[in-house]
Amino acid sequence: MTTVFFALVGLSIAGQKLPIAKKKTRDIPNEFLKLYQEIDESLNQATQMFPLKKGKSCPLFAPELYFAGSGYGTISTNSQHWKNLCTTLDAFKKLKMNAVSVMIAFPDLTMGDSLTVISFYQQLVNEVHLRGMKIFIEYFDNPPFSPHAYKGLQDDISGRKKFLNMKEKELLMIYNKIQPDYLSIITEPGTMMRWTHLSFSVSELAEWVEEVTTHLKISGESSTTQLGAGAGSWESEEYVTKFAQCKNLDYIDIHMYALNSTAKSNALRFDSLVQRIRKIRRSINITIGETWLYKRSETEPVTLAMYKETFFRDNFSFWSPLDQKFLKLIIGIAQKENISVVAPYFSQYFFAYYTFGEIESTKLPSWPISVPVSWNKAIDSIHNKKFSETGKELRVLIGNCSN
């Protein structure tokens, strides 16, 4: 994955009383009570500024289909794994999702059995389309700790050129052979450079985006695939403002996590960024290619250990009311700014959480190893046709929107 944001007592804004969070304080572990209240208050404030409007259209919702990521290699369509993917697509459809997000990471296509992998994704695209859904592919990079990570490139002109040429080769495979509905070709430039130890200026990456999108569209094999590029909301705004000037780019993709801010300030920053983009190209589409509620206090340190701890917190059911509020906020923002696609990243929690303190939860490994474990729990719930309170609420929220 990439990088992964945001009063039990009454709060008044302009004389209006905001609703009290549904979760009772006695259900929240004492060690998280203050943080819960802090995030809840921030979400309440943000929701006042970006209210969900019933009857107004919603964006495409594209939850992450985690086990379809390229890191899992080739998958036989006769396997239980494939059946699980199809059953998950059906479950997303029951939750009124109209799209699905899948991550293909560099260099999985060129270093493996590319023909078999491409065949798998072609069949997956077909399954998605048979359900009347769209497929949103995020093209990312394998992290340095992954056995699939590409290593050995020098941070010089030759090394950087080889890296970008290899990425373009894979993007051509995805565009011409897999033909997704959406293809985000770069989404977190800072993360890419940190993981690869290669350095690129904003202008260099913008020129590459312009060249790649031109080459892809000239190839003409997938005229319906929309091409996007962007950055994390915490990264320099110059990335998206430069990318927006690329004439063959169809959309700007922003990852929205409040890594260093509250839900309120992150929402305002995103809103301001969207307006800056639209001043450059009024007609360009905007997507939120990854998002989830970031459960960290502003007073907690910004360290790798804290980062891992924050994402591990997502596992527990007492956060569900705040996850629901966050999703309502995201829809409100999407309605206001006419966002095309929203991709909730940790979509396993639409089906199952862990109960804090119970034996099962104490056996969870640390993050990120906990992610596939939590997804296995979600798969069990999917087969049993069960949804979490967060999943049920999102279905209601989407149902309140117009088609």
N, C-alpha and C positions, 0 to 999 in steps of 0.2 A: 504494500500500500504506500501511499504518499505520506503527507503529514496530516495529522488529524487533530467545544467552544463554549458555550456560554458557558410575596412575603407571606410566608405563612401567616403574617399579620396583615391587616388591611393597609392599602397604599392609596393615597389620594393624589391625583393629577388634575389640575384645573377643576377641582371640586368634585371629580368623578371617582367613585370608589371602585377599585379594581377587584376582581374575584380572588378569593383566597385559594391557594393551591389545594388540590383535592387530597393530597397525601397528608395524613395526620402526623403531627410531630412525633408521636410515640412510635410510629412505624419507621422513622429515620434514625439510623445509628447516631449516637451522640457525637461521634468524631466527624460526622458530615453535616450535622444540623446547621451550623453557621454558614457553611458553603452552600448548602441547599437554599437557605433563605436569601443569600446574596445573589445567586443565579436567578432565583424566582423573581426577585424584585427587578433585576435587570431585564428579564424577559417581559415582565408586565409593562415596564416603561417602553420597551421597543415595540410591543404589540399595539400600544396606544398610537404609535406613530405610523405603523404599517398594519392596519386591521385587515383581516380577511373579509371580503365582501361576498355574501351569498349571491349566487346567480351570475357572478362574473367568472369569466373563463379561468382555468388553471393551466399551468404549464404541463408538458409531458413529465410524468414521474418515472424515473429510470433507476430503480433500486439496483444495488450492486449484486450481480450474480457471481458470487465470490469463487465458487468451485469451477467456474468456466474460465478463470484466468489462465493465461498461457503457462504460468509456472507449474501447472498440474500436468503439462505434457499432453500426449495423445490419449484420447478417451474413446473407447469402443462404443458404438451405438447399441451394442448388445449388453453392455455392462450395467451394474447397479448404479454406478456413478452417473451414467447418462440418464437413467431413469429418474434419479434424484434431481438432476437438472431440469428435466421436463416437468416433474411434479412441482418443483419450485416455481417454474414459469406459470403453471396453472394457479398456484397459490397467490402469486403476485397479481394475476389477472382477477382473482376473486377479491383482492384488496383494491380493485379499480385502477391498478397501475397500467399505464398504456405504453410503457417502454421498459428497457432493461439496460443496465450498464455492465460492460465487460472490459477488463484490463488485459491488454496484450503488451508484454514488456520486452524491450530490446535486451539481448539479441536472440530471443527464443525462436524466431522464425528462420534465421540464417544458420544457427548453430545446431539445430535439431533436424528432425525429419519434416522439412517444410511442407512437402506435399500432403502428408498425413494430417499435420496440424491445420493446414488450410482447408482440407476436406472436412475436418471436424467443425470448423467455424462456418463453413458453407451450410452444413446441415443444421447448425445452431441458428443461423440467420433464418433458415427456412422454418424452423420450429417457432421462432419468435414471430415471424410474419404470419404464419398460419393462425396465430392467436390474435391477429389484428394489432400487434404491438410493433414498436420501433426498436432498433438496436443502436446503442450509443457506445462506441469503442474509444476508450482512453488508451493512447499509446504512451507508455511510460518507460522507465528504465529499471532493470533489476538492481536492487540494493547491493552494496559491496559484500555483504555477508551471505548473499545468495550463491549457491553453486552455479547458477546460470549467469552470474555477473560477468561482463566482458572486462578483462583486465589487460594491462600491458601497454596501453596507448600513452605516448609521451605528450605532455602539454606544450606542443610546438605546432607550427603551421601544418606540418605533415600529419601529425597525430590527430589534430582537431578536424582536418579535412577528411581523413579516413573514417573517423567516427561519424561525421555528418553524412558521408556518402553511404555508409552501411545502414544508417537509419533511413535514408531515403529509399534504399533498395527494399527494406521491409515495408515501408509505407506504400510503395508501389504494389507489393503483394497484397496488402490489406485492401487497398483501394480497388485494384483491378480484379482480384480473385474473390475476396470475401464480400466486398460491396456493402458495407454497413450503411445505415441511414445517416449516422453522424460519425465523424472521425476527428478526434482531437489529437493533433500531431505533436504538440508540446504543451504542457500544462503547468509545470513548476520548474522554471529554468534554474532557480537557485538550488533546488534539490538535485537536479540533474548534474549541475557542476560540482556540487559537494560530493556526490557519490562517485563521479567519474574522475575527479581531480583535474578536469579540463576547464579552462577559463575562456569565456566568450563575452564580448561586449553586447549590450542591448542591440546595437546597430547590426552586429554580425548575425545575431539570431533572427532579427527582423528580415535581413536580406535572405537568409536561408529559408525562412517561412515563405517569403515571396517566390523564391525559386522553386521550392518543392510544390507549392500549391499550383504554380503555373505548369510545372512538368506533369503533375497528376491530371490536371484538367485537359491538357493537350492529349494525354493518352486516351481520353474519351471512353474508357471502359465502364465507368460508373458515374453517369451523368446525374444520378439522383443522390449521390453521397454528398452531404454537406461537410465542408472542411473547416476546422476550428483550431485556434491556438490561444494560449492565455497564460495565466500565472496564478499563484496563490494570493489571496487578499492581503496577506502579510508581506508580500514581496513588493519590489519597486513598481509603482504605477506606470513607469516608463515602458515596461514590457507590453502591457496591453494597449497603451496609447500608440506605441510604434506598430504593433501587430495590426491594429485597427486600420492602418494606412495601407495594408497589403490588399491590393484590388481583387485578388482571387480568393480571399478568405471570406467564408460565409458567416462565421460567428466567432465571438470572443468567449472563451471558456474560463470561468473564475472558480477557484476552489475556495470555499467560504468556511473557514474555521477561525474562531476568535482566539488565536494562539496567545496573543499578548494584550487582550482587551476583554471588555464585557460584551454581552450579546447586544446591548444597546449601541455602544460605540462602534462595534463591528458592523451592525446593520447600517448605521449612518455612513460609515466609511464606504461600504459597498454601494449604497445609494449614490454617494458623491462620485464614485468611480464610474458607475454606469452613465451618469450624466456627462462626465468628461468624455467617455467613449462616444456617446451619441452626438456630441458636438463635432467630433472628428468625422464620423460616418453615421448619419442619422438612421439609415436603414439597416445597419448591421444587426444581426441577431446576437443575443447574449444568453449563455447557458451557465448554470451552476453545476459543474462537472463532479464535484464532491462536496458534501456538507454533512455535519452532524453537530450535536450540542457538545461543546468542549467544557468539561467539568473541572475547571481550575479556577482558584481565586486569584485576584490580582495581587494578593500579598504573598502567594506561593512562588518559590524560585523558578526561574526559567532554566531548567537543566535537563539533561537526557533522562536522568532517573525520574524527574518529575513528569516529563513528557510520557514516559512509559506508564507511570502510575495513573496519570490522568485518563489514558485510554483504557486501562484496566478497569477503572471505575464504571465504565459503560455497562459492564456485565450485570449490574444489580438492579432488581426490579423497583427498588424504592425511588429510582430516578425517573421511572416511566412518566409520571405527570409532567415533569420538566421536558422530557423528550417530546411529549405531545404538544406542549406549549411552543417549543422551538419549531416544530413542523408547521404549526399554525402561523407562526411568525414568518417562516420561509415562504409560505403560500401568499401571505399578505405582501411581502416584498416583491415576489414574482408577479403578482397582479398589478401592483403599482408601476413596476418597471418593464412589464411585458416580457418577462423572461421565458425563453422557449422551452428549456429542459431543466429539471432539477433532479440530481442524482444523489439520494440519501446513501451515504457510504456504508454504514454499519447496519445493513438491512436485516441481519439475522434477528435483531431485536423486535422486528415486527411479528415474530413468532414465539420467541422464548427469551426469558432472562433467567438469572440465577437469584436465589433468595439469599441475601447477605447473612452470613453466620451459619447457614446450614452446611452439613458435611460435604455435600456435593460441591458447593462453592469453595470450600477450603482446599479442594483438590485441584483447582484450576491452576495451570502453569502461569508464569508471568507473561505479560504482553511482549512481543506479538504472537508468541506460541499459543496464547489463549484464543486467538481469533479462529483458527480452524476447529478448535475444540468447541467453542460457542456455536459455530455454524453446524457442527454435528448435532448439537442439542436442538438447534432450530429445525434441522432436517427431520428429526424425530417428531417434533410438533407438527410439521407440515404433513407428514404421513398420517398423523392422527387428526388432521384437519382442525388444528388449534391455532389461534392467533393470540398474541399478547394484547394487553390493553392499548399499547401504543399502535399496533397494527389496526385494531378495531377503530381507534379514534381517527387515524389517517384516512381510513375508508370513508368515514362520515365526513371528514373535511373535504375530501375530493368530491364526494357525492353532493356537497353543497355548492360546488362550482357548476357552471354551465358547460355543456359539451362543446 
